[in-house]
Amino acid sequence: MSVEFFRPRDLFDFSKDTLDIGVPMPFASGNFLKHFFTRFFHIASSRWEEFYTHHLKYYLGKHNEGREEIYFKVLWDLIQRRLKTLLAKDIYASKTHIRDQQEIELLEKFTKFLIIKDKWTSHETDKAIILRQQTEIFMLQTKTESLESSLKEAKKLETKDQINIHKDYLLTFVDLCLQLQGLKLDDKKELVFSQTQAVWMKMICRYFTINNEPVNYNTLKRYFSPDPENPANVKHAPVPDNKKLFKITPAKKRS
């Protein structure tokens, strides 16, 4: 089975940095797994990504209907079986205990590398999957309840009613909005302030009508300059003088 997923080494390929599995001379297919781990343990961790991709391409090239998920599960199972075998040994009673410990550390690190690639949660047990799904469901329910609460609060401020502006006097109202933006308090700060002019236009379109008809947003854009401090720098139209019917002035201070 392993030769279906991992590229065997070509005969008389004596390159030292190969990622292929096996030796340059003919070898029994039954020893493929032994050669697999011999190759794996001699590969630097910096080449794990290259190793993974190298054999994945080989597998997909041999199987038109192959999927990375299948390849991943085969590789995952090989690593986990080898790791369990080593962990079950009394490594300190073995003559190879130093090598065994080094292999355990490498396999554990490679396991973490594979978990990052696991888009199919293949590394999780059934119990872990159920627990994760229950946690996700709980978090989604909590988020839904929070959103429903926020929506309920937002709806309190919603209204189907709108303020109607008298026919032909939309620009008179626009002029008043523009005047409001220019009003200063005693400390020289603006009475009202917004980062953009869009909020004024959206407010008028959302909450006002003109002669009981919707206000055209593009009409408003002509008069709300994106650069009020330097209106000459951008294309806009000033409110005509015959529509400037009111002037907002500071009230006299009361003693």
DRENFI-783711 format. One record per residue: residue in one letter; x negated, y, z of N, C-alpha, C in turn. Coordinates in pm, whole numbers, plus 50000, padded with zeros to 5 digits. Each point is the difference from the previous one (the first is absolute). Layout:
BEGIN
AXYZXYZXYZ;...
END
This chain:
BEGIN
M499184987950000500825012150000499155012550000;S498885000150071499215012250014499485005249867;V499664990749907499475004449871501065007349919;E501264998650036501075007249932500055014650043;F499435003150114500095013450056498675007350008;F498904992450002498695006350019499064995449890;R499345009649940499184997149882498764991850037;P499854988249939498804992050027498785005749927;R498884997350053498755004949942499684992649871;D499515007349900499634993849874498744991650017;L499924989749919498804991750004498775008249962;F498934997650072498705006549976500065015350021;D501005004250078500055014250040499245001350131;F498785005149991499155000850118499985014050063;S500935008549963500025013650057500264999350150;K499305008750073500094999750145501175008350055;D500515009149921501055008850051501384996449945;T500144987749948501294996049943501084999150108;L501235002049957501154998450089500734986949971;D499514992749899500624987349965499684989350103;I500824989549999499894989550101499254987949944;G499044994950076499304987949960498535002249978;V499374990049940498565000249972499794999149849;P498795003149953499755000149854500084986249934;M499994989450081500014986549946501384993750024;P500354989449928501294993550019500184995750145;F501235001650052500294995850138501434994650005;A500254991450098501304993650013501055010450039;S501174998949937501085009650030500444999150146;G499784988350061500384998450140499175008550094;N498875004749952499135008450083500235015049975;F501045003149922500225014049962500225008850123;L500784995150097500295008150118498725002950078;K499114990250008498725002050068499215010949929;H499984999649868499275010149923500685013850012;F501324999650013500725012850015499515007550123;F499934993350113499595006950123498495002750001;T499234991649934498575002949988499815013349927;R500775001849892499925012649925500555011650084;F501134997850064500635010850076499095005350110;F499374990950074499175004450113498705006649957;H499684999249872498805006649951500305013249930;I501265003950000500405012649936500085011050105;A499425011349969500075011550093501445005050008;S500375004950116501375004950020500335011549904;S498985007149954500225011149907500494995049864;R499884986949976500424994249872501304992050011;W500655000550116501244992450018501085004349901;E500105012949978501005005049905499704994649860;E498735000049964499574994949870500264985049991;F499734992850108500234985550006501484996949982;Y500835007350072501464997949993500505002349857;T499615011149941500465003749866499454990649894;H498744996050016499344991249903500784987049982;H500344993750109500704987149992501495001849970;L500575011350039501405002749965500145001049848;K499085007249935500035001249854499844986349933;Y499124991950057499804986449946501304992150008;Y500655000350114501264992550020501105005049907;L500175013149992501045005749914499714997249852;G498704999349964499644996949862500334985849961;K500024990950097500314986049973501494997050008;H500765008850062501434997450020500815012249954;N500704998349890500795011249946501095004650096;E500494991050080501065003450095499455001150142;G498705001350011499405001150133500345013350067;R500004999950130500305012050077498965001750110;E499665012350030498995002550103500444994250135;E501295000250025500504994950127499614985350020;I500084991949893499644985950010498504998750029;Y499215007649924498554999950020499655004150143;F500655010550047499735005050135500284989150104;K501134993249986500384989850100499014988550002;V499514996149883499014989249993498715004250070;L499535012049970498785005150063500205001650150;W501155005250039500305001950143499964986650074;D500654990149943500054986850065498614993950012;L499165001349897498634994850006499235006250116;I500095013250011499265007250104500514996250138;Q501334999350014500564997050131499714985750044;R500044990649908499694986150036498554998750045;R499105006749929498574999550039499805006750136;L500675011050022499885007150127500524991650116;K501144993549981500574991650105499084988150032;T499404994549896499084988850020498815004250085;L499435011549969498855005050075500385003650144;L501165006050017500435003950134500304987950087;A500384988949937500324987950076498754992650045;K498855003349941498754993350036499435005550131;D499304991550070499235004650115498665004749944;I500035012749954498855004849924498705000150080;Y500105001350133498785000750081499404986150024;A500774989749970499474986450012499464995149868;S500095008349899499554996249867498645006249969;K499234992849918498705005349959500155011949907;T501175001449942500245010949905500835011150064;H499985001350131500905009450068499745014549958;I498765003649972499705013849958500635002849864;R499804990649908500605001749867501524999950007;D500554991150084501454999250014500575013250051;Q499325006050099500475012650055499945011049895;Q498965000049921499885010049893501114998349897;E500314987449967501064997349903501365004250055;I500244997750126501265004150063500175015249990;E498935007250030500075014749994500295004749859;L499354993749901500235003849860501434996949958;L500494988350037501364996149963501045009150065;E499755004050123500935009050068500025013749933;K498825004849960499935012949931500674999249862;F499774988749931500624998449868501524998850013;T500444994150109501444999250026500625013950008;K499315009250069500495013850009500025006549862;F498984996949918499955005149864501214995149921;L500344987250016501134994449926501345005650048;I500125002650129501255005350054500345013349934;I498985008049973500235012949934500584997849860;K499604989149936500484997149865501344992749998;D500434995550115501204991650007501275008249983;K500465001149874501255007349973501224991150019;W499764987450035501104990450007500194994750143;T499275005950096500044995750141499754985050014;S499144994649913499714985750004499274996050128;H499315009450062499224996850119500854999250126;E501255004249991500855000250119500704986650020;T500154996350124500794988150032501485003549992;D500854989949995501455002549994500465008150121;K499444997050116500375007250122499595014649990;A498805002449946499505013849986500855007749900;I500404993349891500825006549899501355004150059;I500614990850075501305003050062499885011650097;L498944999850080499795010950097499795013249929;R499215000049892499775012449924501285005049938;Q500794991049943501255004049938500985005650103;Q500044993950117500875005150107499565014050043;T498685001950007499475013250036500365010349894;E499854996249873500325009249891501485003450000;I500854990050026501455002450005500335009750113;F499374997950115500245008950114499585014349968;M498835001449936499515013449964500915006649898;L500514992249905500915005549900501325004250064;Q500484991950094501255003550070499825012850081;T498845001050066499725012150078499915012249910;K499334998349884499885011149905501365003849943;T500844989949971501335002749948500845007650100;E499934996050126500765006950105499535014550014;S498675002049988499465013650010500475008549882;L499984994049879500445007349881501495003150007;E500784990550050501445002350013500295011250101;S499205000250106500165010650100499655013649940;S498875000349924499585012549936501045004549898;L500554990549925501015003349900501255005550066;K500364994050112501195004750073499805014350048;E498795003150050499715013550045499995009849883;A499454995349886499935008649883501405003149946;K500894990250008501355002049948500775010350081;K499585002050125500685010150082499825013949941;L498885001849927499715013149941500505001149856;E500504988849945500515000449864501405006049997;T500305006349889501335005849981500364999949853;K501274997249973500485000549861500415014349964;D500145008250101500405013949976498815008149950;Q500265010149919498955008749948500455014550008;I499025009050003500295014350006500075005249857;N501105006249968500195004849863499565014649985;I499235002649896499565013649968500955005649895;H500395012450019500965006149908499465000149858;K500884998249905499654999849859499135012149962;D498974997749924499095010249947499075006050105;Y499984994350123499185006050105498934990350054;L499664990049920498944990850042498695007450021;L499665009049907498725007150011500005009950117;T501165004650038500085008550120499604992050123;F500484987650006499644991350112498514996249993;V499514997549879498574997049982499155011650051;D500415012249969499265011750045499945000650152;L501114996550068500004999950147499024989450054;C499954988349934499064989550042498565004749985;L499745007149890498665005249978499655010850102;Q500985008150034499755010350102499694993550135;L500704989250033499774993250128498544995350010;Q499464995649890498634995150001498985011250024;G500405012249975499085011150017500115007150133;L500954995950084500195006650129498904996150099;K499485009750071498954997850099500485004050139;L499554992950101500325003050139499005010150054;D500205004050125499115010050060498554995350004;D499804986750010498634994950006499444997149860;K500685005349897499584998849861500184986049941;K500614991150075500274986749948501324999849924;E500104990749903501224999049921501184995550085;L501165005549971501224995350066500294985649958;V499874997449869500174986449948498794997149910;F499624987449997498834996449920500174985949946;S499614997949876499994986649939498754998749914;Q499514987749989498804997549921500265002049851;T501204997049956500345001149858501335007149983;Q500255004549877501285006149967501054989449968;A499554987849975500934989349963501044997650109;V499605001450127500954997250108501175009849998;W499755012449959501085009849989500954996149887;M499434996149888500844996249886500814987450030;K499384990350066500714987750034501115002850101;M499735009050095501025003550099501225006149932;I499765009349906501125006649931500784989849918;C499304991549926500694990049918500764989950085;R499474996950119500634989850085501215005550076;Y499915012150048501045004950092500845011549946;F499705004549880500755011349944500554996549861;T501075006649963500544999249865500185014349949;I500125001149868500275013049941501344999049928;N500965007450051501374999249946500494985550003;N499674993050111500414986150024499384990049900;E498935003949935499294991249909498564998350050;P499364988549967498614997850045499065010949950;V499005003150082498995009849962498924993149918;N499615005949889498984994349913498615002650057;Y499284989250026498675001250060499045007749910;N500064997549870499105006849906500275015049994;T501245003950023500315014350005499295006650118;L499994993050113499355005550119498495001049981;K499414990749927498554999849981499505012949934;R500845006649926499595012349932499725011250099;Y500634999350117499955011350095499174997150125;F499814987050032499164996650116498594997149950;S499155010250005498644998649950499204990550088;P499224990749941499164991150081498875007450072;D499775012549960498965008250064500615013650032;P500845000950104500715012450031499105011950026;E498774997250053499095010950030499415006249873;N499944992049893499485004849872500924995649886;P501215005049999500974995449901499585002649856;A499115009649978499585003149864499134988949941;N499434991450089499104989549953500744988049940;V501304999250021500784988749951501255005149931;K500544991849911501205004049929501214999350093;H500675011150017501235000150078500765012649962;A501265000350042500845011549969500405006850130;P499845013250009500465007150120501535000749998;V500595000950118501455001750009500355013849943;P500935000749907500385013049942500475009850106;D499725012949980500375010350098501505000450025;N500784997249895501465000950019500574988550084;K499124990050035500444989150087499475001850142;K499145009950019499485002750134500975009350073;L501034993950057501085007950060499795002650149;F499104992750063499805001550144498505000950031;K499715006850109498625001350043499914996650148;I499214990250033499834996150139498955009150063;T500405007350103499075009150068499974996950148;P498895003150066499904997450145501035008450076;A500574994250101500955007150086499245009250094;K500665010750040499385008850099499874993050134;K498845001650062499794993550129500855006350108;R500584991450081500815005050111499135001250124;S500235010750073499225002150122500524991350112;
END
